[in-house]
Amino acid sequence: MVGVKGNRRTLYSKKVIIDAFLMLLQVKDLNKITVTDICKKADINRGTFYSYYNDPFDLMRSIEEEMIEKMMNTINISGDESLQNMLSEIFNLISENKELCKIIFNEKNSSHVLSTILNSAYDRTIEERRKQFPNANEIQLDYFFTYITGGTIEIIRKWINEDMKIPTEEVVHILESLYAPNLNTC
């Protein structure tokens, strides 16, 4: 049946829509892409597009949610909740989805995938820092987390934009060294 999740025609339609959309994102900003652009590129009619998505922003949200789900599943499957393992799993998944990640993690597309994944580690990170810096107050710990999260996102973007030339283990090591802050004042 058409429209049934897992149906070959549905899977094919969604794939050509996503592929066309991702090609367009390589040359256009998200807010400049229209449903007509996507339909022309995918060689489908508008009705097919609208049977799955409301607009290009809905399509982008769907792609991001799928990436978040993949990352969260990958992190959860590993069973090792260490920061190093979490980062390694994120970097490996990004490597496996290089072209997609280049597009959705691009600054101009304002993706929230990375911040969503990193924010999922908020409680664990705050607890680790509280043990490391028992005199730090909640505000200091919260600002530290914001600082680390923002820096991590930008390092991941830099790594992606530089075609992932540095091995994932090295980037994880760089991040780990930055996570050991010198907060002697806390």
N, C-alpha and C positions, 0 to 999 in steps of 0.2 A: 504494500500500500504506500502511496505517496504521502510524505509527511511523517511517516512513522520513523522514530529514532532507530538508526541502525539499518534502515532500508538502503539498498545500494544506490538508488537514484537520489535519495536524500543526502547520503554521504558524498556522492559525486557533486551534487549541486553546491553543498556547503564548501567542499574543497575548492571548486573553481571560483566561488565567490571570495573565499579567504585568499587564495593565490592571487587573484586579480587585485584585491584590496591591498595586499602586501606589496605588490609591484607598484601600485599607485603611491603608497606611502614612501617609497624610495625617491619619488620625484615631487611629491606634493605634501603640504601640511594636511593633517587630519581635517581641520576645519574648512579646507578648500575642496575636499573630495565629496562628490555628490553620488547619489544612488545611480544616476544616469552614467556617470564615469565608470562605476563598478560594473554595471550591467553591460556596457559596451565592451569593456576589457574582458569580462568573463563570458561574453557572448550568450547572455541569458536575458529573459524579459524581466521587467520590473516586478511582476507578480511573483516570480520565483524568488527574487531577493526578499520581497516583503513577507513571503511565507515563513521566513526564518529570522529576519531582523527588521527592526523599525527604521533604522537609519545607519549611517556609517559609524556614529558614536556607539550605538548598540552593538554593532559588529566588533568594534575595537574592545568594548567591555567584555564581550563574549570570549574573544581571543585572550585577553588578560586573565579572565577568570579561569580559563582552561590552563594557562601557564601557572597561575597561583596553585591550582589544584595539583598539577604535576609536581611542582616544587614541594608543596606540603606533604604529598604522598611519599615523595622520595626521601624527604627528611624523616618522616615518621617511620618508614620501612626500615631505615638503617638501625634504629633502636639506640644508637649512640647519640646522646643529647649534648655532647661537648660542642663548644663553639667551633672548634677546628673542624669537626666532622660536619656540622651544619653548613659551614662555609664551603667545605670541599664538595658536599652534595649539591649546593646551589651552583657553584662554578662548573661542576661536571654537567649538570643539566643545561646550563647556558651553553657550554661547548657543544653539546649534542644538538642544540637548537640554535646554532650560531646565526643564521640569516634572520630568523624570526626575532631573536633577541636584539640583533642590531637595530631592527626597526622599532620594536615596542619599547626598548629602553632608551631610545634616542630622546634627548632633552626636549626637542620640539613636540614630541608626541605626549609628553607629560604623563607617562605611564606610572601607575601606582603599584605595580607588581612588586618591585623590590621593597618598597616601604612596607607593604602589607606583610611580606615574608619576614622581614627583619623585625617588625613590630610584634610578630607572634612570639618572639623571644624576649619580650620586654620584662616579664616577671623574673625569668631565669637570670637575665643579665643584671637586673637591679639587685637581686639576692646575692649574686656573685660579687658585685661591687660593694654591697653593704658589708659583706664579710671581709673584703679586702680593705675597706675604708670605714671602719665602724663609727668614726666621728662625722661622717658625711650626713647631711640632712636630706630629706626627701627632694627638696628643690635641686640641690647639687646633683643628686643621683639622676633625677629626671633630665636635667640639662646635659649631663654626661651622656645619657642614652641618646638624646637628640643629636648631640655632636657626633657620636660614634656612628649612628645610623646614617646621617647625612654624608659623612665622610666615606662610609662603606659604599653607599649608592654611587657616589662620584668616582670612587676607585673602580667599581665594577663597570661603570660607563666608560671610563678611560681605557680600561682593559679591552672592552668590546670595540671601542672606536679605533684602537690600535691593532685591530684584527687578532686579538688574543695571542700575541706573539710570545708573551711570557707564560711559562707553564702554570697551570692552576695551582700547583703546590707552592710555587714561589709567591704568587699573589696572596694566597691564604697565609703564608708565613709573614708577608709584609703587613697584612691586616692584623694578625695576631700580635705582632710587635707594637703596633699602634694601639691595640686594645689594652696593653699593659701600661696605663697612664701613670704619669708621675704626679699624683695628686697629693703631694706631701702636705698641702694646706688643709686637706679634709680631715 
